Amino acid sequence: MKKKDKKNREVAEIRETKKELKKEKDIVLIILIIILILITISLIVIKVINGKTLDTDSKEIKELHNYFNTDDLNNCNGLFIYTDKKIEYKDLTADNAICLAYYKSDISSATEETYKPKKKETSCKVDDFTFKADEESNECNVTKIDKKIIDDTYKKLFGKEIENNGSFRIDNFNICYLNGDYYYCGLSDTFIYTMGNDSKIYRVINRAVEQKDEIIIYDYFAKINDDKCYTSYTSDKENKDCTKAYSDNKNVDFKFMKKNTTKYKHVFKKASDGSYYWVSSKPVK
């Protein structure tokens, strides 16, 4: 009888031990599941915060990055979005904004008109506007552009309608006037003289992400003039670390840009037609 009781106790102890082990395994399993859930949630939150990574070589990203790039940086005040502080649409001058829309527009459908100045005069009167005659041909060459072309480009770039489109300069010598449904562009009878831009400009995209209805492009920017680096396009403040690095090695590659130049954040918002328009740009650390 004693042997039987002893055996029963041993069996009961074994069962109890198995129950404890199972309980411990269940607790460990629950902890592991909780950890996995927390990691998954954290990854989702990080992805939402950082956004979906986009291909920086894609046509869309390259087009957005070149919204403010004209063939001649003397036009439209150059890369004016690269400043030492945040810049938004409200900070733009009307002339710069519409000038940029002009250069980004496809004006291949525009027509050319020629006018002759009156005898002994060097300019032509076209409606209420005056254009200077070319010195060689003694003719006023005027380009007639459908207003809608530039209006549509402006809306694409900035997501807004043109507020003040009476006239705008497209460079130091040429001007456009609005008359009805057309812009008339030609040689201005008054010139603006500005110093030439001899700076070397470097821009390289770091990364691009999509966050909800926005695309954000991060890039590095450098303006170098007379072997000196500057913190932005619009500033005369020297970036001394960049200047020193450039004096040691004039090979401006991605590594150089990342280490020595100014990083910028450019925000573009999705429009109702699926395109993206510029919202803001600012230097970031």
Secondary structure by P-SEA (a helix, b strand, c coil): caaaaaaaaaaaaaaaaaaaaaaaaaaaaaaaaaaaaaaaaaaaaaaaaaccccccccaaaaaaaacccccccccccccccccccccccccccaaaaaaaaaaacccccbbbbbbbccccccccccccbbbbccccccbbbbbbbcaaaaaaaaaaaccccccccccccccccbbbbbcccbbbbccccbbbbbccccbbbbbbbcbbbbcccbbbbbbbbbbbcccbbbccccccccaaaaaaaaaacccccaaaaaccbbbbbbbbbbccccbbbbccccccc
